[in-house]
Amino acid sequence: MSGEGAARQAEIEARVLGEVSEDLRDVIGEEYAVDMEITMETTFSHDLELESIEFVALADRLRERYGAAVDFVGFLATMDVDQVINMRVGEVVRFIVDSLPTPATAGSA
């Protein structure tokens, strides 16, 4: 990936991380996450202590935000229990970025 492509990828990942963090704060409650920085390395089970019902709520929010292009439930279905338990926010962010349609290059030279 070129330097420009890597910079663009990092920009998209940062935007998606912000969106996922916002959705997570809504799901787990702002009061719980008020002093917590959600990063690519934040774990769902140990750091956020996400419960299964909260995973379902997160999946709903991601579907609302990104549409059918991001099949979070399908993504989780490919994992075993240990992988889900140890999953980090960054894995979800990268999955979303990889699932999003590539922006049209119209207008670029």
Biopython code that builds the backbone (N, CA, C, O; Angstrom):
import numpy as np
from Bio.PDB.StructureBuilder import StructureBuilder

atoms = [
    (1, "MET", "N", (0.858, -1.173, 0.000)),
    (1, "MET", "CA", (0.000, 0.000, 0.000)),
    (1, "MET", "C", (0.901, 1.232, 0.000)),
    (1, "MET", "O", (1.862, 1.304, 0.766)),
    (2, "SER", "N", (0.595, 2.178, -0.842)),
    (2, "SER", "CA", (1.386, 3.399, -0.935)),
    (2, "SER", "C", (1.235, 4.206, 0.345)),
    (2, "SER", "O", (0.336, 3.954, 1.147)),
    (3, "GLY", "N", (2.128, 5.183, 0.532)),
    (3, "GLY", "CA", (2.041, 6.046, 1.704)),
    (3, "GLY", "C", (0.715, 6.759, 1.768)),
    (3, "GLY", "O", (0.130, 6.902, 2.841)),
    (4, "GLU", "N", (0.231, 7.210, 0.613)),
    (4, "GLU", "CA", (-1.069, 7.895, 0.556)),
    (4, "GLU", "C", (-2.197, 6.921, 0.884)),
    (4, "GLU", "O", (-3.136, 7.269, 1.600)),
    (5, "GLY", "N", (-2.101, 5.707, 0.362)),
    (5, "GLY", "CA", (-3.118, 4.685, 0.633)),
    (5, "GLY", "C", (-3.139, 4.304, 2.103)),
    (5, "GLY", "O", (-4.208, 4.115, 2.683)),
    (6, "ALA", "N", (-1.954, 4.190, 2.711)),
    (6, "ALA", "CA", (-1.868, 3.850, 4.133)),
    (6, "ALA", "C", (-2.441, 4.983, 4.989)),
    (6, "ALA", "O", (-3.118, 4.734, 5.987)),
    (7, "ALA", "N", (-2.166, 6.218, 4.592)),
    (7, "ALA", "CA", (-2.698, 7.370, 5.325)),
    (7, "ALA", "C", (-4.223, 7.394, 5.228)),
    (7, "ALA", "O", (-4.906, 7.672, 6.214)),
    (8, "ARG", "N", (-4.750, 7.103, 4.049)),
    (8, "ARG", "CA", (-6.199, 7.072, 3.847)),
    (8, "ARG", "C", (-6.824, 5.957, 4.686)),
    (8, "ARG", "O", (-7.876, 6.145, 5.298)),
    (9, "GLN", "N", (-6.165, 4.792, 4.709)),
    (9, "GLN", "CA", (-6.645, 3.655, 5.504)),
    (9, "GLN", "C", (-6.680, 4.034, 6.989)),
    (9, "GLN", "O", (-7.656, 3.743, 7.680)),
    (10, "ALA", "N", (-5.617, 4.680, 7.478)),
    (10, "ALA", "CA", (-5.553, 5.089, 8.878)),
    (10, "ALA", "C", (-6.647, 6.110, 9.192)),
    (10, "ALA", "O", (-7.226, 6.088, 10.278)),
    (11, "GLU", "N", (-6.928, 7.002, 8.247)),
    (11, "GLU", "CA", (-7.981, 8.009, 8.424)),
    (11, "GLU", "C", (-9.354, 7.335, 8.530)),
    (11, "GLU", "O", (-10.166, 7.696, 9.381)),
    (12, "ILE", "N", (-9.601, 6.359, 7.662)),
    (12, "ILE", "CA", (-10.877, 5.638, 7.690)),
    (12, "ILE", "C", (-11.004, 4.851, 8.997)),
    (12, "ILE", "O", (-12.059, 4.855, 9.631)),
    (13, "GLU", "N", (-9.913, 4.173, 9.396)),
    (13, "GLU", "CA", (-9.942, 3.405, 10.649)),
    (13, "GLU", "C", (-10.217, 4.314, 11.840)),
    (13, "GLU", "O", (-10.973, 3.941, 12.738)),
    (14, "ALA", "N", (-9.616, 5.503, 11.862)),
    (14, "ALA", "CA", (-9.838, 6.443, 12.970)),
    (14, "ALA", "C", (-11.296, 6.891, 13.012)),
    (14, "ALA", "O", (-11.885, 6.999, 14.088)),
    (15, "ARG", "N", (-11.880, 7.153, 11.836)),
    (15, "ARG", "CA", (-13.294, 7.562, 11.780)),
    (15, "ARG", "C", (-14.192, 6.434, 12.274)),
    (15, "ARG", "O", (-15.095, 6.663, 13.080)),
    (16, "VAL", "N", (-13.947, 5.221, 11.795)),
    (16, "VAL", "CA", (-14.766, 4.067, 12.196)),
    (16, "VAL", "C", (-14.578, 3.785, 13.691)),
    (16, "VAL", "O", (-15.544, 3.449, 14.375)),
    (17, "LEU", "N", (-13.351, 3.916, 14.208)),
    (17, "LEU", "CA", (-13.117, 3.722, 15.642)),
    (17, "LEU", "C", (-13.958, 4.709, 16.444)),
    (17, "LEU", "O", (-14.544, 4.340, 17.462)),
    (18, "GLY", "N", (-14.020, 5.950, 15.998)),
    (18, "GLY", "CA", (-14.851, 6.949, 16.671)),
    (18, "GLY", "C", (-16.320, 6.576, 16.649)),
    (18, "GLY", "O", (-17.025, 6.744, 17.644)),
    (19, "GLU", "N", (-16.785, 6.067, 15.509)),
    (19, "GLU", "CA", (-18.194, 5.674, 15.380)),
    (19, "GLU", "C", (-18.517, 4.460, 16.250)),
    (19, "GLU", "O", (-19.552, 4.419, 16.914)),
    (20, "VAL", "N", (-17.613, 3.466, 16.240)),
    (20, "VAL", "CA", (-17.820, 2.264, 17.048)),
    (20, "VAL", "C", (-17.770, 2.630, 18.539)),
    (20, "VAL", "O", (-18.552, 2.113, 19.337)),
    (21, "SER", "N", (-16.851, 3.517, 18.900)),
    (21, "SER", "CA", (-16.754, 3.965, 20.295)),
    (21, "SER", "C", (-18.044, 4.644, 20.732)),
    (21, "SER", "O", (-18.532, 4.410, 21.837)),
    (22, "GLU", "N", (-18.586, 5.474, 19.872)),
    (22, "GLU", "CA", (-19.852, 6.155, 20.165)),
    (22, "GLU", "C", (-20.972, 5.130, 20.385)),
    (22, "GLU", "O", (-21.749, 5.237, 21.333)),
    (23, "ASP", "N", (-21.038, 4.137, 19.491)),
    (23, "ASP", "CA", (-22.065, 3.100, 19.627)),
    (23, "ASP", "C", (-21.858, 2.289, 20.906)),
    (23, "ASP", "O", (-22.823, 1.955, 21.593)),
    (24, "LEU", "N", (-20.607, 1.974, 21.223)),
    (24, "LEU", "CA", (-20.320, 1.221, 22.442)),
    (24, "LEU", "C", (-20.726, 2.011, 23.682)),
    (24, "LEU", "O", (-21.302, 1.449, 24.614)),
    (25, "ARG", "N", (-20.433, 3.296, 23.697)),
    (25, "ARG", "CA", (-20.811, 4.125, 24.850)),
    (25, "ARG", "C", (-22.331, 4.162, 25.010)),
    (25, "ARG", "O", (-22.843, 4.162, 26.129)),
    (26, "ASP", "N", (-23.046, 4.194, 23.889)),
    (26, "ASP", "CA", (-24.510, 4.164, 23.950)),
    (26, "ASP", "C", (-25.006, 2.828, 24.506)),
    (26, "ASP", "O", (-25.954, 2.786, 25.290)),
    (27, "VAL", "N", (-24.356, 1.739, 24.092)),
    (27, "VAL", "CA", (-24.784, 0.399, 24.493)),
    (27, "VAL", "C", (-24.468, 0.128, 25.964)),
    (27, "VAL", "O", (-25.318, -0.385, 26.692)),
    (28, "ILE", "N", (-23.260, 0.464, 26.405)),
    (28, "ILE", "CA", (-22.872, 0.118, 27.784)),
    (28, "ILE", "C", (-23.198, 1.217, 28.785)),
    (28, "ILE", "O", (-23.130, 1.000, 29.995)),
    (29, "GLY", "N", (-23.547, 2.374, 28.291)),
    (29, "GLY", "CA", (-23.906, 3.472, 29.186)),
    (29, "GLY", "C", (-22.751, 4.437, 29.356)),
    (29, "GLY", "O", (-21.659, 4.045, 29.766)),
    (30, "GLU", "N", (-22.988, 5.669, 29.049)),
    (30, "GLU", "CA", (-21.959, 6.707, 29.122)),
    (30, "GLU", "C", (-21.352, 6.792, 30.526)),
    (30, "GLU", "O", (-20.153, 7.028, 30.672)),
    (31, "GLU", "N", (-22.180, 6.602, 31.554)),
    (31, "GLU", "CA", (-21.671, 6.715, 32.920)),
    (31, "GLU", "C", (-20.624, 5.648, 33.231)),
    (31, "GLU", "O", (-19.707, 5.888, 34.017)),
    (32, "TYR", "N", (-20.755, 4.475, 32.620)),
    (32, "TYR", "CA", (-19.782, 3.407, 32.834)),
    (32, "TYR", "C", (-18.483, 3.706, 32.092)),
    (32, "TYR", "O", (-17.393, 3.451, 32.604)),
    (33, "ALA", "N", (-18.607, 4.243, 30.889)),
    (33, "ALA", "CA", (-17.441, 4.433, 30.023)),
    (33, "ALA", "C", (-16.897, 5.854, 30.057)),
    (33, "ALA", "O", (-16.031, 6.195, 29.251)),
    (34, "VAL", "N", (-17.378, 6.684, 30.962)),
    (34, "VAL", "CA", (-17.019, 8.100, 30.957)),
    (34, "VAL", "C", (-15.508, 8.319, 31.063)),
    (34, "VAL", "O", (-14.972, 9.188, 30.375)),
    (35, "ASP", "N", (-14.824, 7.572, 31.888)),
    (35, "ASP", "CA", (-13.385, 7.758, 32.067)),
    (35, "ASP", "C", (-12.559, 6.770, 31.254)),
    (35, "ASP", "O", (-11.343, 6.687, 31.429)),
    (36, "MET", "N", (-13.196, 6.035, 30.382)),
    (36, "MET", "CA", (-12.503, 4.997, 29.632)),
    (36, "MET", "C", (-12.215, 5.454, 28.206)),
    (36, "MET", "O", (-13.106, 5.911, 27.491)),
    (37, "GLU", "N", (-10.963, 5.322, 27.813)),
    (37, "GLU", "CA", (-10.605, 5.588, 26.426)),
    (37, "GLU", "C", (-10.763, 4.275, 25.662)),
    (37, "GLU", "O", (-10.157, 3.264, 26.017)),
    (38, "ILE", "N", (-11.573, 4.300, 24.626)),
    (38, "ILE", "CA", (-11.766, 3.109, 23.802)),
    (38, "ILE", "C", (-10.798, 3.215, 22.632)),
    (38, "ILE", "O", (-10.873, 4.140, 21.824)),
    (39, "THR", "N", (-9.886, 2.248, 22.559)),
    (39, "THR", "CA", (-8.857, 2.235, 21.522)),
    (39, "THR", "C", (-8.973, 0.948, 20.703)),
    (39, "THR", "O", (-9.837, 0.108, 20.958)),
    (40, "MET", "N", (-8.092, 0.811, 19.723)),
    (40, "MET", "CA", (-8.061, -0.402, 18.905)),
    (40, "MET", "C", (-7.713, -1.630, 19.761)),
    (40, "MET", "O", (-8.072, -2.752, 19.404)),
    (41, "GLU", "N", (-7.025, -1.426, 20.875)),
    (41, "GLU", "CA", (-6.593, -2.536, 21.735)),
    (41, "GLU", "C", (-7.584, -2.859, 22.852)),
    (41, "GLU", "O", (-7.394, -3.841, 23.569)),
    (42, "THR", "N", (-8.623, -2.063, 23.015)),
    (42, "THR", "CA", (-9.623, -2.299, 24.061)),
    (42, "THR", "C", (-10.320, -3.631, 23.813)),
    (42, "THR", "O", (-10.752, -3.913, 22.695)),
    (43, "THR", "N", (-10.428, -4.445, 24.855)),
    (43, "THR", "CA", (-11.115, -5.732, 24.719)),
    (43, "THR", "C", (-12.579, -5.579, 25.123)),
    (43, "THR", "O", (-12.924, -4.785, 25.999)),
    (44, "PHE", "N", (-13.420, -6.355, 24.464)),
    (44, "PHE", "CA", (-14.848, -6.309, 24.763)),
    (44, "PHE", "C", (-15.158, -6.949, 26.113)),
    (44, "PHE", "O", (-15.989, -6.436, 26.862)),
    (45, "SER", "N", (-14.503, -8.059, 26.430)),
    (45, "SER", "CA", (-14.860, -8.777, 27.648)),
    (45, "SER", "C", (-14.138, -8.240, 28.880)),
    (45, "SER", "O", (-14.772, -8.020, 29.912)),
    (46, "HIS", "N", (-12.843, -8.026, 28.796)),
    (46, "HIS", "CA", (-12.094, -7.627, 29.987)),
    (46, "HIS", "C", (-12.179, -6.130, 30.260)),
    (46, "HIS", "O", (-12.433, -5.724, 31.394)),
    (47, "ASP", "N", (-11.972, -5.310, 29.243)),
    (47, "ASP", "CA", (-11.980, -3.855, 29.445)),
    (47, "ASP", "C", (-13.401, -3.298, 29.536)),
    (47, "ASP", "O", (-13.723, -2.537, 30.448)),
    (48, "LEU", "N", (-14.240, -3.687, 28.584)),
    (48, "LEU", "CA", (-15.601, -3.133, 28.522)),
    (48, "LEU", "C", (-16.620, -3.982, 29.282)),
    (48, "LEU", "O", (-17.712, -3.514, 29.606)),
    (49, "GLU", "N", (-16.253, -5.229, 29.561)),
    (49, "GLU", "CA", (-17.143, -6.172, 30.253)),
    (49, "GLU", "C", (-18.503, -6.259, 29.563)),
    (49, "GLU", "O", (-19.550, -6.243, 30.211)),
    (50, "LEU", "N", (-18.462, -6.353, 28.224)),
    (50, "LEU", "CA", (-19.682, -6.423, 27.421)),
    (50, "LEU", "C", (-20.386, -7.761, 27.660)),
    (50, "LEU", "O", (-19.748, -8.814, 27.637)),
    (51, "GLU", "N", (-21.671, -7.719, 27.882)),
    (51, "GLU", "CA", (-22.485, -8.924, 28.055)),
    (51, "GLU", "C", (-23.079, -9.302, 26.708)),
    (51, "GLU", "O", (-23.091, -8.495, 25.779)),
    (52, "SER", "N", (-23.572, -10.535, 26.603)),
    (52, "SER", "CA", (-24.092, -10.987, 25.307)),
    (52, "SER", "C", (-25.225, -10.120, 24.790)),
    (52, "SER", "O", (-25.300, -9.865, 23.588)),
    (53, "ILE", "N", (-26.100, -9.663, 25.660)),
    (53, "ILE", "CA", (-27.208, -8.813, 25.212)),
    (53, "ILE", "C", (-26.665, -7.485, 24.666)),
    (53, "ILE", "O", (-27.247, -6.900, 23.753)),
    (54, "GLU", "N", (-25.560, -7.022, 25.226)),
    (54, "GLU", "CA", (-24.940, -5.789, 24.726)),
    (54, "GLU", "C", (-24.285, -6.016, 23.362)),
    (54, "GLU", "O", (-24.253, -5.110, 22.529)),
    (55, "PHE", "N", (-23.762, -7.221, 23.135)),
    (55, "PHE", "CA", (-23.240, -7.561, 21.805)),
    (55, "PHE", "C", (-24.360, -7.487, 20.769)),
    (55, "PHE", "O", (-24.166, -6.987, 19.661)),
    (56, "VAL", "N", (-25.532, -7.993, 21.150)),
    (56, "VAL", "CA", (-26.689, -7.954, 20.248)),
    (56, "VAL", "C", (-27.070, -6.505, 19.958)),
    (56, "VAL", "O", (-27.343, -6.148, 18.812)),
    (57, "ALA", "N", (-27.089, -5.674, 20.997)),
    (57, "ALA", "CA", (-27.414, -4.252, 20.811)),
    (57, "ALA", "C", (-26.369, -3.570, 19.928)),
    (57, "ALA", "O", (-26.711, -2.741, 19.085)),
    (58, "LEU", "N", (-25.092, -3.922, 20.124)),
    (58, "LEU", "CA", (-24.035, -3.355, 19.279)),
    (58, "LEU", "C", (-24.225, -3.783, 17.830)),
    (58, "LEU", "O", (-24.085, -2.966, 16.920)),
    (59, "ALA", "N", (-24.542, -5.049, 17.608)),
    (59, "ALA", "CA", (-24.779, -5.542, 16.245)),
    (59, "ALA", "C", (-25.914, -4.768, 15.584)),
    (59, "ALA", "O", (-25.822, -4.418, 14.407)),
    (60, "ASP", "N", (-26.985, -4.499, 16.333)),
    (60, "ASP", "CA", (-28.114, -3.714, 15.805)),
    (60, "ASP", "C", (-27.665, -2.309, 15.422)),
    (60, "ASP", "O", (-28.024, -1.805, 14.358)),
    (61, "ARG", "N", (-26.887, -1.685, 16.284)),
    (61, "ARG", "CA", (-26.413, -0.316, 15.998)),
    (61, "ARG", "C", (-25.500, -0.288, 14.778)),
    (61, "ARG", "O", (-25.581, 0.627, 13.958)),
    (62, "LEU", "N", (-24.637, -1.283, 14.661)),
    (62, "LEU", "CA", (-23.740, -1.332, 13.501)),
    (62, "LEU", "C", (-24.542, -1.539, 12.218)),
    (62, "LEU", "O", (-24.221, -0.953, 11.184)),
    (63, "ARG", "N", (-25.584, -2.370, 12.281)),
    (63, "ARG", "CA", (-26.438, -2.586, 11.107)),
    (63, "ARG", "C", (-27.145, -1.285, 10.729)),
    (63, "ARG", "O", (-27.240, -0.945, 9.550)),
    (64, "GLU", "N", (-27.641, -0.559, 11.734)),
    (64, "GLU", "CA", (-28.298, 0.726, 11.471)),
    (64, "GLU", "C", (-27.325, 1.732, 10.865)),
    (64, "GLU", "O", (-27.684, 2.472, 9.949)),
    (65, "ARG", "N", (-26.112, 1.761, 11.368)),
    (65, "ARG", "CA", (-25.125, 2.747, 10.927)),
    (65, "ARG", "C", (-24.547, 2.418, 9.548)),
    (65, "ARG", "O", (-24.401, 3.305, 8.707)),
    (66, "TYR", "N", (-24.220, 1.144, 9.319)),
    (66, "TYR", "CA", (-23.486, 0.769, 8.101)),
    (66, "TYR", "C", (-24.306, -0.006, 7.086)),
    (66, "TYR", "O", (-23.859, -0.197, 5.955)),
    (67, "GLY", "N", (-25.484, -0.454, 7.458)),
    (67, "GLY", "CA", (-26.313, -1.200, 6.525)),
    (67, "GLY", "C", (-25.851, -2.637, 6.358)),
    (67, "GLY", "O", (-25.052, -3.149, 7.142)),
    (68, "ALA", "N", (-26.366, -3.265, 5.328)),
    (68, "ALA", "CA", (-26.120, -4.688, 5.090)),
    (68, "ALA", "C", (-24.675, -4.993, 4.714)),
    (68, "ALA", "O", (-24.248, -6.144, 4.797)),
    (69, "ALA", "N", (-23.918, -3.981, 4.301)),
    (69, "ALA", "CA", (-22.530, -4.205, 3.890)),
    (69, "ALA", "C", (-21.686, -4.744, 5.042)),
    (69, "ALA", "O", (-20.703, -5.450, 4.816)),
    (70, "VAL", "N", (-22.064, -4.414, 6.273)),
    (70, "VAL", "CA", (-21.316, -4.843, 7.447)),
    (70, "VAL", "C", (-22.152, -5.863, 8.210)),
    (70, "VAL", "O", (-23.052, -5.511, 8.972)),
    (71, "ASP", "N", (-21.832, -7.146, 7.984)),
    (71, "ASP", "CA", (-22.570, -8.245, 8.617)),
    (71, "ASP", "C", (-21.840, -8.666, 9.892)),
    (71, "ASP", "O", (-21.109, -9.656, 9.901)),
    (72, "PHE", "N", (-22.047, -7.905, 10.965)),
    (72, "PHE", "CA", (-21.371, -8.156, 12.231)),
    (72, "PHE", "C", (-21.734, -9.529, 12.794)),
    (72, "PHE", "O", (-20.873, -10.236, 13.318)),
    (73, "VAL", "N", (-22.995, -9.901, 12.687)),
    (73, "VAL", "CA", (-23.428, -11.212, 13.184)),
    (73, "VAL", "C", (-22.724, -12.326, 12.402)),
    (73, "VAL", "O", (-22.274, -13.312, 12.985)),
    (74, "GLY", "N", (-22.634, -12.163, 11.091)),
    (74, "GLY", "CA", (-21.902, -13.136, 10.276)),
    (74, "GLY", "C", (-20.431, -13.205, 10.650)),
    (74, "GLY", "O", (-19.835, -14.282, 10.678)),
    (75, "PHE", "N", (-19.846, -12.035, 10.939)),
    (75, "PHE", "CA", (-18.447, -11.947, 11.364)),
    (75, "PHE", "C", (-18.242, -12.721, 12.664)),
    (75, "PHE", "O", (-17.288, -13.489, 12.788)),
    (76, "LEU", "N", (-19.139, -12.519, 13.632)),
    (76, "LEU", "CA", (-19.042, -13.236, 14.901)),
    (76, "LEU", "C", (-19.239, -14.738, 14.710)),
    (76, "LEU", "O", (-18.627, -15.544, 15.411)),
    (77, "ALA", "N", (-20.094, -15.108, 13.758)),
    (77, "ALA", "CA", (-20.397, -16.528, 13.525)),
    (77, "ALA", "C", (-19.174, -17.305, 13.034)),
    (77, "ALA", "O", (-19.134, -18.529, 13.152)),
    (78, "THR", "N", (-18.175, -16.603, 12.483)),
    (78, "THR", "CA", (-16.971, -17.282, 11.996)),
    (78, "THR", "C", (-15.981, -17.567, 13.118)),
    (78, "THR", "O", (-14.959, -18.216, 12.895)),
    (79, "MET", "N", (-16.277, -17.087, 14.323)),
    (79, "MET", "CA", (-15.344, -17.213, 15.448)),
    (79, "MET", "C", (-15.810, -18.256, 16.447)),
    (79, "MET", "O", (-17.000, -18.544, 16.569)),
    (80, "ASP", "N", (-14.831, -18.818, 17.166)),
    (80, "ASP", "CA", (-15.210, -19.684, 18.282)),
    (80, "ASP", "C", (-15.378, -18.812, 19.531)),
    (80, "ASP", "O", (-15.086, -17.617, 19.503)),
    (81, "VAL", "N", (-15.838, -19.402, 20.597)),
    (81, "VAL", "CA", (-16.152, -18.662, 21.821)),
    (81, "VAL", "C", (-14.927, -17.917, 22.350)),
    (81, "VAL", "O", (-15.036, -16.759, 22.751)),
    (82, "ASP", "N", (-13.765, -18.566, 22.355)),
    (82, "ASP", "CA", (-12.555, -17.918, 22.865)),
    (82, "ASP", "C", (-12.184, -16.690, 22.037)),
    (82, "ASP", "O", (-11.752, -15.677, 22.587)),
    (83, "GLN", "N", (-12.350, -16.778, 20.716)),
    (83, "GLN", "CA", (-12.046, -15.635, 19.861)),
    (83, "GLN", "C", (-12.981, -14.460, 20.168)),
    (83, "GLN", "O", (-12.545, -13.310, 20.214)),
    (84, "VAL", "N", (-14.249, -14.752, 20.374)),
    (84, "VAL", "CA", (-15.208, -13.687, 20.687)),
    (84, "VAL", "C", (-14.872, -13.077, 22.048)),
    (84, "VAL", "O", (-14.879, -11.856, 22.199)),
    (85, "ILE", "N", (-14.580, -13.914, 23.031)),
    (85, "ILE", "CA", (-14.269, -13.437, 24.375)),
    (85, "ILE", "C", (-13.034, -12.541, 24.362)),
    (85, "ILE", "O", (-12.986, -11.543, 25.081)),
    (86, "ASN", "N", (-12.050, -12.885, 23.561)),
    (86, "ASN", "CA", (-10.789, -12.139, 23.533)),
    (86, "ASN", "C", (-10.729, -11.060, 22.453)),
    (86, "ASN", "O", (-9.682, -10.445, 22.253)),
    (87, "MET", "N", (-11.833, -10.828, 21.761)),
    (87, "MET", "CA", (-11.848, -9.873, 20.653)),
    (87, "MET", "C", (-11.575, -8.452, 21.132)),
    (87, "MET", "O", (-12.007, -8.038, 22.207)),
    (88, "ARG", "N", (-10.847, -7.725, 20.299)),
    (88, "ARG", "CA", (-10.532, -6.321, 20.567)),
    (88, "ARG", "C", (-11.344, -5.431, 19.638)),
    (88, "ARG", "O", (-11.772, -5.862, 18.568)),
    (89, "VAL", "N", (-11.548, -4.204, 20.049)),
    (89, "VAL", "CA", (-12.298, -3.239, 19.248)),
    (89, "VAL", "C", (-11.661, -3.087, 17.865)),
    (89, "VAL", "O", (-12.371, -2.949, 16.869)),
    (90, "GLY", "N", (-10.342, -3.113, 17.799)),
    (90, "GLY", "CA", (-9.642, -2.975, 16.518)),
    (90, "GLY", "C", (-10.022, -4.037, 15.502)),
    (90, "GLY", "O", (-10.055, -3.756, 14.303)),
    (91, "GLU", "N", (-10.310, -5.247, 15.953)),
    (91, "GLU", "CA", (-10.728, -6.306, 15.033)),
    (91, "GLU", "C", (-12.055, -5.948, 14.378)),
    (91, "GLU", "O", (-12.249, -6.183, 13.186)),
    (92, "VAL", "N", (-12.967, -5.380, 15.161)),
    (92, "VAL", "CA", (-14.268, -4.975, 14.628)),
    (92, "VAL", "C", (-14.097, -3.788, 13.687)),
    (92, "VAL", "O", (-14.720, -3.735, 12.627)),
    (93, "VAL", "N", (-13.255, -2.843, 14.075)),
    (93, "VAL", "CA", (-13.000, -1.671, 13.222)),
    (93, "VAL", "C", (-12.440, -2.116, 11.884)),
    (93, "VAL", "O", (-12.910, -1.660, 10.842)),
    (94, "ARG", "N", (-11.447, -2.995, 11.888)),
    (94, "ARG", "CA", (-10.854, -3.466, 10.617)),
    (94, "ARG", "C", (-11.875, -4.241, 9.787)),
    (94, "ARG", "O", (-11.911, -4.111, 8.563)),
    (95, "PHE", "N", (-12.709, -5.049, 10.454)),
    (95, "PHE", "CA", (-13.763, -5.770, 9.738)),
    (95, "PHE", "C", (-14.703, -4.786, 9.052)),
    (95, "PHE", "O", (-15.055, -4.974, 7.887)),
    (96, "ILE", "N", (-15.109, -3.744, 9.761)),
    (96, "ILE", "CA", (-16.011, -2.752, 9.178)),
    (96, "ILE", "C", (-15.346, -2.053, 7.998)),
    (96, "ILE", "O", (-15.949, -1.928, 6.932)),
    (97, "VAL", "N", (-14.114, -1.600, 8.178)),
    (97, "VAL", "CA", (-13.395, -0.902, 7.106)),
    (97, "VAL", "C", (-13.281, -1.804, 5.876)),
    (97, "VAL", "O", (-13.487, -1.353, 4.749)),
    (98, "ASP", "N", (-12.957, -3.068, 6.095)),
    (98, "ASP", "CA", (-12.827, -4.014, 4.974)),
    (98, "ASP", "C", (-14.170, -4.310, 4.309)),
    (98, "ASP", "O", (-14.214, -4.648, 3.126)),
    (99, "SER", "N", (-15.271, -4.183, 5.067)),
    (99, "SER", "CA", (-16.599, -4.486, 4.537)),
    (99, "SER", "C", (-17.230, -3.318, 3.794)),
    (99, "SER", "O", (-18.087, -3.515, 2.932)),
    (100, "LEU", "N", (-16.813, -2.113, 4.124)),
    (100, "LEU", "CA", (-17.411, -0.938, 3.494)),
    (100, "LEU", "C", (-17.079, -0.896, 2.013)),
    (100, "LEU", "O", (-15.979, -1.272, 1.607)),
    (101, "PRO", "N", (-18.029, -0.439, 1.202)),
    (101, "PRO", "CA", (-17.725, -0.302, -0.219)),
    (101, "PRO", "C", (-16.586, 0.700, -0.407)),
    (101, "PRO", "O", (-16.501, 1.703, 0.301)),
    (102, "THR", "N", (-15.727, 0.415, -1.359)),
    (102, "THR", "CA", (-14.639, 1.333, -1.675)),
    (102, "THR", "C", (-15.212, 2.605, -2.255)),
    (102, "THR", "O", (-16.025, 2.546, -3.177)),
    (103, "PRO", "N", (-14.809, 3.758, -1.738)),
    (103, "PRO", "CA", (-15.354, 5.017, -2.293)),
    (103, "PRO", "C", (-15.015, 5.147, -3.774)),
    (103, "PRO", "O", (-13.942, 4.742, -4.222)),
    (104, "ALA", "N", (-15.936, 5.709, -4.508)),
    (104, "ALA", "CA", (-15.703, 5.917, -5.937)),
    (104, "ALA", "C", (-14.509, 6.842, -6.131)),
    (104, "ALA", "O", (-14.304, 7.785, -5.367)),
    (105, "THR", "N", (-13.740, 6.559, -7.150)),
    (105, "THR", "CA", (-12.564, 7.379, -7.406)),
    (105, "THR", "C", (-12.868, 8.481, -8.391)),
    (105, "THR", "O", (-11.955, 9.148, -8.878)),
    (106, "ALA", "N", (-14.132, 8.682, -8.691)),
    (106, "ALA", "CA", (-14.502, 9.757, -9.597)),
    (106, "ALA", "C", (-14.044, 11.079, -9.034)),
    (106, "ALA", "O", (-14.183, 11.341, -7.840)),
    (107, "GLY", "N", (-13.512, 11.889, -9.875)),
    (107, "GLY", "CA", (-13.066, 13.209, -9.465)),
    (107, "GLY", "C", (-11.600, 13.220, -9.096)),
    (107, "GLY", "O", (-11.016, 14.296, -8.966)),
    (108, "SER", "N", (-10.980, 12.061, -8.923)),
    (108, "SER", "CA", (-9.544, 12.064, -8.636)),
    (108, "SER", "C", (-8.790, 11.819, -9.928)),
    (108, "SER", "O", (-9.259, 11.118, -10.825)),
    (109, "ALA", "N", (-7.625, 12.408, -9.997)),
    (109, "ALA", "CA", (-6.843, 12.333, -11.243)),
    (109, "ALA", "C", (-5.986, 11.117, -11.287)),
    (109, "ALA", "O", (-5.267, 10.903, -12.263)),
]
sb = StructureBuilder()
sb.init_structure("model")
sb.init_model(0)
sb.init_chain("A")
sb.init_seg("    ")
for serial, (resi, resn, name, xyz) in enumerate(atoms, 1):
    if name == "N":
        sb.init_residue(resn, " ", resi, " ")
    sb.init_atom(name, np.array(xyz, "f"), 0.0, 1.0, " ", f" {name:<3s}", serial, name[0])
structure = sb.get_structure()
